[in-house]
Amino acid sequence: MKLQGLHIICCIICLWGCKTPEARRPVSVSSGSFIQESIQRNKKLAAREEAQIKRLIAQDTSHTYLTSQNGFWYYYRQKDTMATQQPVFGDVVTFNYNIKDLNQNTIYSETEIDTVRYAIDKEELFQGLREGLKLMKEGETVTFLFPSYQAYGYYGDNDKIGTNIPLVSTVTLHTITKQSTKEN
């Protein structure tokens, strides 16, 4: 009889022990308010920078500005209407550029930066300039107006460009070297 009672107790313990595990609740619950506040702050910053750039464009009646799909503005200083070739992924381009703030104060001159050799989308370059080069043809000179999120953003360049600085950059594209798309 004692043995039978012991079997019943063991069966009850085994059945109770086979219960599915319950998920543990977090000790602290994050509401996501920091992220929402950050989003709102960044939207206000972007709107303020875009308003600054649009004021500059409105004051500059001597140039015809274009808006890129990537969120920056530009105008041609020298346009080549005959060329059709624009750089694409992997092409190697050589170009010169400078960087100024919106008040036209030079941050980096063309001579400081020197001629740059860059493989499109395969090397590091700030986002706006990377996308701007893809709009150009050989021999063209274009002035770009970049909001900070298209330039160096929150971190700057850890040297002369500070946090959230919109930039103006004049770029001259010298050569486009097409890369072979054939497989060996």
Backbone hydrogen bonds, N-H to C=O, Kabsch-Sander energy under -0.5 kcal/mol:
donor,donor_aa,acceptor,acceptor_aa,energy
5,G,1,M,-2.1
6,L,2,K,-2.0
7,H,3,L,-2.0
8,I,4,Q,-1.9
9,I,5,G,-2.2
10,C,6,L,-2.3
11,C,7,H,-2.4
12,I,8,I,-2.2
13,I,9,I,-2.3
14,C,10,C,-2.5
15,L,11,C,-2.5
16,W,12,I,-2.4
17,G,13,I,-2.2
18,C,14,C,-0.9
19,K,16,W,-1.0
30,S,28,S,-0.5
36,Q,32,G,-2.1
37,E,33,S,-2.8
38,S,34,F,-2.4
39,I,35,I,-2.5
40,Q,36,Q,-2.3
41,R,37,E,-2.5
42,N,38,S,-2.5
43,K,39,I,-2.3
44,K,40,Q,-2.2
45,L,41,R,-2.3
46,A,42,N,-2.6
47,A,43,K,-2.4
48,R,44,K,-2.4
49,E,45,L,-2.5
50,E,46,A,-2.6
51,A,47,A,-2.0
52,Q,48,R,-1.9
53,I,49,E,-2.4
54,K,50,E,-2.6
55,R,51,A,-2.0
56,L,52,Q,-2.1
57,I,53,I,-2.4
58,A,54,K,-2.3
59,Q,55,R,-1.9
60,D,56,L,-1.4
61,T,59,Q,-1.2
63,H,60,D,-0.6
65,Y,63,H,-0.7
66,L,74,Y,-3.3
68,S,72,F,-3.1
71,G,68,S,-1.1
73,W,145,L,-2.0
74,Y,66,L,-2.2
75,Y,143,T,-2.0
77,R,141,T,-2.9
78,Q,141,T,-2.1
81,T,79,K,-0.7
90,G,120,I,-2.3
91,D,88,V,-2.3
92,V,177,T,-2.4
93,V,91,D,-0.5
93,V,118,Y,-2.9
94,T,175,T,-1.7
95,F,116,V,-2.2
96,N,172,T,-2.0
98,N,170,T,-1.2
99,I,108,Y,-2.8
100,K,168,V,-3.1
101,D,105,N,-2.0
102,L,166,P,-0.5
104,Q,101,D,-1.9
106,T,104,Q,-0.5
107,I,99,I,-2.9
108,Y,99,I,-2.0
113,I,109,S,-1.9
114,D,110,E,-2.3
116,V,95,F,-3.3
118,Y,93,V,-2.9
118,Y,116,V,-0.5
120,I,91,D,-3.0
120,I,118,Y,-0.7
122,K,119,A,-2.2
123,E,119,A,-0.9
128,G,150,Q,-3.3
130,R,126,F,-2.3
131,E,127,Q,-2.3
132,G,128,G,-2.6
133,L,129,L,-2.3
134,K,130,R,-0.7
135,L,132,G,-1.5
136,M,133,L,-1.2
138,E,85,Q,-0.5
139,G,173,L,-2.8
140,E,137,K,-1.9
141,T,78,Q,-2.0
142,V,171,V,-2.6
143,T,75,Y,-2.7
144,F,142,V,-0.5
144,F,169,S,-3.4
145,L,73,W,-3.2
146,F,144,F,-0.5
146,F,167,L,-3.3
150,Q,147,P,-2.1
151,A,147,P,-0.8
151,A,148,S,-0.8
153,G,148,S,-2.3
155,Y,152,Y,-0.7
156,G,152,Y,-1.2
157,D,161,I,-1.7
158,N,155,Y,-0.7
158,N,161,I,-0.6
162,G,160,K,-0.6
164,N,153,G,-2.4
165,I,162,G,-0.6
167,L,146,F,-2.4
168,V,100,K,-2.8
169,S,144,F,-2.4
171,V,142,V,-3.2
171,V,169,S,-0.6
172,T,96,N,-2.8
173,L,140,E,-2.3
173,L,171,V,-0.5
174,H,94,T,-2.5
174,H,172,T,-0.7
175,T,94,T,-1.3
177,T,92,V,-3.3
178,K,176,I,-0.7
